[in-house]
């Protein structure tokens, strides 16, 4: 189980912007990119991506020398590769610092397909981005220093001269005439309108004729950027121009897609006419693609499905369900009936008949953020995963074959994110979501919401008094521990009306013990004494924003918020605050281990206490000094497992945390880890689950034993 996923997801992602800004002075960027790619290739065989399959895909491109080879770009700096025309995929390379580069454009040089270009821009910094180049078919990459730091949203290659590249960035248009070695700005510097470039097209015969789409309107130059003029006749004002294509045989025919619909020009963009026939719900057209052999056939990828015209745009028909959001379209140059779609949340959709019929084609590809993972108590081959950010295509997945295949089961969750999973002794599953706790009595039945109430029931109220609570509000002190029993504190009676599910708390972690069941939430600690039917909760010592909790070997409960830690020796009826080192600014999670040790994962690194939280020591011994995301004691293998921000490995200790060794690196950032059937199962930052392959065996017993211990504590 990933016990701290919600806390980690919410706390580290805002840190990415600061993390990126600190990298601006790192001028060895190109070398870093090459090293990352090579290291990933060396260790890819040590880990297997096991899903759940699907997720966001940003871009697609085929190798012109072998169209069965296709590269796929994601929004986390990753490239995936297919060698069988999109039927299966494998992680291929990682580009850029961290996991925040959106790879929207991939180009192969037709005359020399060993040369590739990828454009990337940062999700968190408007002044971060790159164009990457590979000269060995993608085995190694380097950032092109002359354009480093530009938020490159689009990239085009001149069809008539493959050394001419044009990049569109937030601050204008740039061109290279020497395959990316040098770049020059060809749009006026500081122009108030010719900026925020997100689409480009180059005339198939004249490389100086360039079309550029902005967040506002389309533009054109006929002389390589010396002069530009708006080509907005017929285009609705303030239209975000997502895509521009030029007919390769009739270059006077130009299509442009925008947030206001699709436009067509038959006079090289001087006058556009808005194409009718696509409903308002689908007018945000993110990509256009023309059939390479039948130019009258044009595909439009919209936020309301894939649309297709057979007659150059006079009539359009919807070829997918309207809930499909299309980011890119790839047409096989040998067989234009073979079409792949890059979609939001649904991964790759593939068709062999021009999308009269289609199916998902995601084997080996996963781009999902794991909120929780666990193995079934009695059947270790059955895995459960909760994911976030995937709306109707996410929530809860189960596998009956150790991750080979997955089934989505989110009926009743209503597009909620799943941050926590637990299983009761009778087999019922409990999910902590972004709005409330849900339970599932059997796969096949819908998830049902549990009732949550503000206020606490007996015995968490003081006995013999009018209803009073032991969770009391007070100002936080960092100088010394404090304890509140709640005696004499007035409080309202336990409410009769549950919190509406639509505004129920965000559940960060669930903990099931033989005394009571607990939920750490953004509105305090909630407790259930009837096996999850009703949950009652309030802040703890004034702290609402609670992240994680744990039961120690001595029976104490420990609980953390982003800046504090608490403990209880009476099953949560009263709490005292532990003193943390003054240098700790953000706490991510807490864990207990043998010999009465406690572990804090913090922005400032891993901290260990051997005296119940009175004193803490900063632990290294092979661990990174900062940004430790999780430390977890796994009783199955008798070892500590740790993960760190922006690392692609798991750290392991068998001596109580004094010394750590690093497992082989993966190609993918890892957020948390647990033992599973003699191997390590890891939750990644963006790519579902990774299973460690044979080669590094961990000692331990059956997974079902571990799963049960995680529930009982």
RAJOHU-V805862 format. One record per residue. N is the residue number from 1. SS is DSSP state (hx for helix, st for strand, lp for the rest). OMEGA is omega as a letter, one per 30 degrees, with the letter a starting at -180 (* if undefined). D_CENTER is the distance of its C-alpha to the mean C-alpha in whole Angstrom. Layout:
n={N;N}
ss={SS;SS}
omega={OMEGA;OMEGA}
d_center={D_CENTER;D_CENTER}
This chain:
n={1;2;3;4;5;6;7;8;9;10;11;12;13;14;15;16;17;18;19;20;21;22;23;24;25;26;27;28;29;30;31;32;33;34;35;36;37;38;39;40;41;42;43;44;45;46;47;48;49;50;51;52;53;54;55;56;57;58;59;60;61;62;63;64;65;66;67;68;69;70;71;72;73;74;75;76;77;78;79;80;81;82;83;84;85;86;87;88;89;90;91;92;93;94;95;96;97;98;99;100;101;102;103;104;105;106;107;108;109;110;111;112;113;114;115;116;117;118;119;120;121;122;123;124;125;126;127;128;129;130;131;132;133;134;135;136;137;138;139;140;141;142;143;144;145;146;147;148;149;150;151;152;153;154;155;156;157;158;159;160;161;162;163;164;165;166;167;168;169;170;171;172;173;174;175;176;177;178;179;180;181;182;183;184;185;186;187;188;189;190;191;192;193;194;195;196;197;198;199;200;201;202;203;204;205;206;207;208;209;210;211;212;213;214;215;216;217;218;219;220;221;222;223;224;225;226;227;228;229;230;231;232;233;234;235;236;237;238;239;240;241;242;243;244;245;246;247;248;249;250;251;252;253;254;255;256;257;258;259;260;261;262;263;264;265;266;267;268;269;270;271;272;273;274;275;276;277;278;279;280;281;282;283;284;285;286;287;288;289;290;291;292;293;294;295;296;297;298;299;300;301;302;303;304;305;306;307;308;309;310;311;312;313;314;315;316;317;318;319;320;321;322;323;324;325;326;327;328;329;330;331;332;333;334;335;336;337;338;339;340;341;342;343;344;345;346;347;348;349;350;351;352;353;354;355;356;357;358;359;360;361;362;363;364;365;366;367;368;369;370;371;372;373;374;375;376;377;378;379;380;381;382;383;384;385;386;387;388;389;390;391;392;393;394;395;396;397;398;399;400;401;402;403;404;405;406;407;408;409;410;411;412;413;414;415;416;417;418;419;420;421;422;423;424;425;426;427;428;429;430;431;432;433;434;435;436;437;438;439;440;441;442;443;444;445;446;447;448;449;450;451;452;453;454;455;456;457;458;459;460;461;462;463;464;465;466;467;468;469;470;471;472;473;474;475;476;477;478;479;480;481;482;483;484;485;486;487;488;489;490;491;492;493;494;495;496;497;498;499;500;501;502;503;504;505;506;507;508;509;510;511;512;513;514;515;516;517;518;519;520;521;522;523;524;525;526;527;528;529;530;531;532;533;534;535;536;537;538;539;540;541;542;543;544;545;546;547;548;549;550;551;552;553;554;555;556;557;558;559;560;561;562;563;564;565;566;567;568;569;570;571;572;573;574;575;576;577;578;579;580;581;582;583;584;585;586;587;588;589;590;591;592;593;594;595;596;597;598;599;600;601;602;603;604;605;606;607;608;609;610;611;612;613;614;615;616;617;618;619;620;621;622;623;624;625;626;627;628;629;630;631;632;633;634;635;636;637;638;639;640;641;642;643;644;645;646;647;648;649;650;651;652;653;654;655;656;657;658;659;660;661;662;663;664;665;666;667;668;669;670;671;672;673;674;675;676;677;678;679;680;681;682;683;684;685;686;687;688;689;690;691;692;693;694;695;696;697;698;699;700;701;702;703;704;705;706;707;708;709;710;711;712;713}
ss={lp;lp;lp;lp;hx;hx;hx;hx;hx;hx;hx;hx;hx;lp;hx;hx;hx;hx;hx;hx;hx;lp;lp;lp;lp;lp;lp;lp;hx;hx;hx;hx;hx;hx;hx;hx;hx;hx;hx;hx;hx;hx;hx;hx;hx;hx;st;st;st;st;st;lp;lp;st;st;lp;lp;lp;st;st;st;st;st;lp;lp;st;st;st;st;st;st;st;st;lp;lp;lp;lp;st;st;st;st;st;lp;lp;lp;lp;lp;lp;lp;st;st;st;st;st;lp;lp;lp;lp;lp;lp;st;st;st;st;st;st;st;st;lp;lp;lp;lp;lp;lp;lp;st;st;st;st;st;st;st;lp;lp;lp;lp;lp;lp;st;st;st;st;st;st;lp;lp;lp;lp;lp;lp;lp;st;st;lp;hx;hx;hx;lp;lp;lp;lp;st;st;st;st;st;st;st;lp;lp;st;st;st;st;st;st;st;st;st;lp;lp;st;st;st;st;st;lp;lp;lp;lp;lp;lp;lp;st;st;lp;lp;lp;lp;lp;lp;lp;lp;lp;lp;lp;st;st;st;st;st;st;lp;lp;lp;lp;lp;lp;lp;st;st;st;st;st;lp;lp;lp;st;st;st;st;lp;lp;lp;lp;lp;lp;lp;st;st;lp;lp;lp;lp;lp;lp;lp;lp;lp;lp;st;st;st;st;st;st;lp;lp;lp;lp;lp;lp;lp;st;st;st;st;st;lp;lp;st;st;st;st;st;lp;lp;lp;lp;lp;lp;lp;st;st;lp;lp;lp;lp;lp;hx;hx;hx;lp;lp;st;st;st;st;st;st;lp;lp;lp;lp;lp;lp;lp;st;st;st;st;st;lp;lp;st;st;st;st;st;lp;lp;lp;lp;lp;lp;lp;st;st;lp;lp;lp;lp;lp;lp;lp;st;st;st;st;st;st;lp;lp;lp;lp;lp;lp;lp;st;st;st;st;st;lp;lp;st;st;st;st;st;st;lp;lp;lp;lp;lp;lp;lp;st;st;lp;lp;lp;lp;lp;st;st;lp;st;st;st;st;st;st;st;lp;lp;lp;lp;lp;lp;lp;st;st;st;st;st;st;lp;lp;hx;hx;hx;lp;lp;st;st;st;st;lp;lp;lp;lp;lp;lp;lp;st;st;lp;lp;lp;lp;lp;lp;lp;lp;lp;st;st;st;st;st;st;lp;lp;lp;lp;lp;st;st;st;st;st;lp;lp;st;st;st;st;st;lp;lp;lp;lp;lp;lp;lp;st;st;lp;st;st;st;st;lp;lp;lp;lp;lp;lp;st;lp;lp;lp;lp;lp;lp;lp;st;lp;lp;lp;lp;lp;lp;lp;lp;lp;lp;lp;lp;lp;st;st;lp;lp;lp;lp;lp;lp;lp;lp;lp;lp;lp;lp;lp;lp;lp;lp;hx;hx;hx;lp;lp;lp;st;st;st;st;st;st;lp;lp;lp;lp;st;st;st;st;st;lp;lp;st;st;st;st;st;lp;lp;lp;lp;lp;st;st;st;st;st;lp;st;lp;lp;st;lp;lp;st;st;st;st;st;st;lp;lp;lp;lp;lp;st;st;st;st;st;lp;lp;st;st;st;st;st;lp;lp;lp;lp;lp;lp;st;st;st;st;lp;lp;lp;lp;lp;lp;lp;lp;st;st;st;st;st;st;st;lp;lp;lp;st;st;st;st;st;st;lp;lp;st;st;st;st;st;lp;lp;lp;lp;lp;lp;lp;st;st;st;lp;lp;lp;lp;lp;lp;lp;lp;st;st;st;st;st;st;st;lp;lp;lp;lp;st;st;st;st;st;st;lp;lp;lp;lp;lp;lp;st;st;st;lp;lp;lp;lp;lp;lp;lp;st;st;lp;lp;lp;lp;lp;lp;lp;st;st;st;st;st;st;st;lp;lp;st;st;st;st;st;st;lp;lp;lp;lp;st;st;st;st;lp;lp;lp;lp;lp;lp;lp;lp;lp;lp;hx;hx;hx;hx;hx;hx;hx;hx;hx;hx;lp}
omega={l;a;a;a;a;l;a;a;a;a;a;a;l;l;a;a;l;a;l;a;l;a;a;a;a;a;l;a;a;l;l;a;a;a;a;a;a;a;l;a;a;a;a;a;a;a;l;l;a;l;g;a;l;a;a;l;a;a;l;l;l;l;a;l;l;a;l;l;a;l;a;l;a;l;l;l;a;l;l;a;l;l;a;l;l;a;l;a;l;l;a;a;l;a;l;l;l;a;a;l;l;a;a;a;l;a;l;l;a;a;a;a;l;l;a;l;l;l;l;l;a;l;a;a;a;a;l;l;a;l;a;l;l;l;l;l;l;l;l;a;l;l;l;a;a;l;l;l;l;l;a;a;a;a;a;l;a;l;a;l;a;l;a;l;l;a;l;a;a;a;l;a;l;a;l;l;a;l;l;a;l;a;l;l;l;l;a;l;l;l;a;a;a;a;a;a;l;l;a;l;a;l;a;a;a;a;l;l;a;l;a;l;a;l;a;a;l;l;l;l;l;a;l;l;l;l;l;l;l;l;a;l;a;a;l;l;l;l;l;a;a;a;l;l;l;l;a;a;l;a;l;l;a;l;l;l;a;l;l;l;a;a;l;l;l;l;l;l;a;l;l;l;l;a;l;l;l;a;a;a;a;a;l;a;a;a;l;l;a;l;a;a;a;a;l;l;l;l;l;l;a;l;l;l;l;l;a;l;l;a;l;l;l;l;a;l;l;a;l;l;a;a;l;l;a;l;a;a;l;l;l;a;l;a;a;l;l;a;l;l;l;a;l;l;a;l;a;l;a;l;l;a;l;l;l;l;a;l;l;l;a;a;a;l;l;l;a;l;a;l;a;l;l;l;l;a;a;a;a;l;a;l;l;l;l;a;a;l;a;l;a;l;a;a;a;l;l;l;l;a;l;l;l;l;a;l;l;l;a;l;a;l;l;l;l;l;l;a;a;l;l;l;l;a;l;l;l;l;l;a;l;a;l;l;l;l;l;l;a;a;l;l;a;l;l;l;a;l;l;l;l;a;l;a;a;l;l;f;l;l;l;a;l;a;l;a;l;a;l;l;a;a;l;a;a;l;l;a;a;l;l;a;l;l;a;a;l;l;a;l;l;l;l;a;l;a;a;l;l;a;a;a;l;a;l;a;a;a;l;l;a;l;l;l;a;l;a;l;l;a;l;l;l;a;l;a;l;l;l;l;l;l;l;a;l;a;l;l;l;a;l;a;l;a;a;a;a;l;a;l;a;l;l;l;l;l;l;a;l;l;a;a;a;l;a;l;l;l;l;l;l;l;l;a;l;a;l;l;l;l;a;a;a;a;l;l;l;a;l;l;l;a;l;a;l;l;l;l;l;l;a;l;a;l;a;l;l;l;l;a;l;l;l;l;a;l;l;a;l;l;a;l;l;a;a;l;l;a;a;l;a;l;a;a;l;a;l;a;l;l;a;l;a;a;l;l;a;a;l;l;a;l;l;a;l;l;l;l;a;l;a;l;l;a;l;l;a;l;a;a;a;a;l;l;a;l;l;l;l;l;a;l;a;l;a;a;l;a;l;l;l;a;l;a;l;a;l;l;l;l;a;l;a;l;l;a;a;a;l;a;a;a;*}
d_center={18;15;18;16;12;13;14;12;9;12;14;12;10;13;15;13;15;18;17;17;20;22;21;24;27;25;27;27;24;25;26;23;21;24;23;20;20;23;22;19;22;24;22;20;23;22;19;18;15;16;13;13;13;12;9;9;11;13;16;19;22;25;27;31;33;31;29;28;25;22;19;16;14;10;8;7;11;11;14;15;19;21;25;26;25;22;23;21;18;17;15;18;17;15;16;16;15;12;9;9;12;11;14;16;19;20;24;27;30;33;36;34;30;30;29;25;24;20;19;16;16;14;11;13;17;19;21;19;19;20;22;22;25;26;29;29;27;24;25;24;23;24;23;26;28;30;27;24;23;23;20;21;20;22;24;27;30;34;35;38;37;34;35;34;30;29;26;25;24;24;27;29;30;30;32;33;36;36;32;30;33;34;32;34;33;35;34;36;35;34;35;34;33;32;29;25;25;23;25;28;30;33;37;37;41;41;38;39;38;35;33;30;28;27;25;29;31;32;34;36;38;41;42;39;38;41;41;39;39;37;37;37;40;39;35;34;34;31;29;25;26;23;25;29;30;34;36;37;41;41;40;41;39;35;33;30;27;26;25;29;29;30;33;36;39;41;43;40;38;41;41;38;39;36;35;36;35;31;31;30;26;25;27;23;24;21;23;26;27;31;32;34;37;38;37;38;35;32;28;26;22;22;20;23;23;24;28;31;34;37;39;38;36;39;37;34;33;29;28;25;24;24;20;19;17;18;16;19;22;24;27;29;32;34;34;32;32;29;26;22;20;16;15;12;10;14;13;17;20;23;27;30;32;31;28;31;29;26;23;20;20;17;18;17;13;10;7;6;4;8;10;13;15;19;22;25;28;30;29;27;26;24;20;18;15;13;9;8;8;9;13;16;14;12;14;16;16;19;21;24;25;22;19;21;21;19;20;18;20;19;22;23;20;20;16;15;12;14;13;16;19;22;25;29;32;33;30;28;24;23;20;19;17;16;20;22;23;23;25;26;29;29;26;27;28;26;24;27;26;28;30;29;32;32;35;36;38;41;41;39;41;44;47;50;49;48;44;43;39;39;35;37;36;37;36;34;36;35;38;39;38;39;40;40;42;42;46;47;44;44;42;41;42;39;38;39;36;33;30;29;25;24;24;24;22;19;19;17;19;22;25;28;31;35;36;33;30;27;24;23;22;21;25;26;27;28;31;32;35;35;33;30;32;32;30;32;30;31;30;31;33;32;28;26;23;23;20;21;24;26;30;32;34;37;36;34;31;29;27;24;23;22;25;27;28;31;33;35;38;39;36;34;37;38;35;36;34;33;34;31;32;32;30;27;25;21;21;18;20;23;25;28;30;34;36;35;33;30;26;24;21;21;20;24;23;24;27;30;33;36;38;36;34;37;36;33;33;30;29;28;30;27;25;23;25;22;18;19;16;18;21;22;26;26;29;29;29;31;28;26;22;20;17;16;14;13;15;15;17;19;22;25;28;31;33;32;30;32;31;28;27;24;23;22;19;17;15;12;11;12;11;14;17;20;23;23;27;27;24;21;18;15;11;9;6;4;7;9;12;15;18;21;23;27;28;27;29;29;31;31;32;31;27;29;31;27;26;29;29;26;27;31;30}
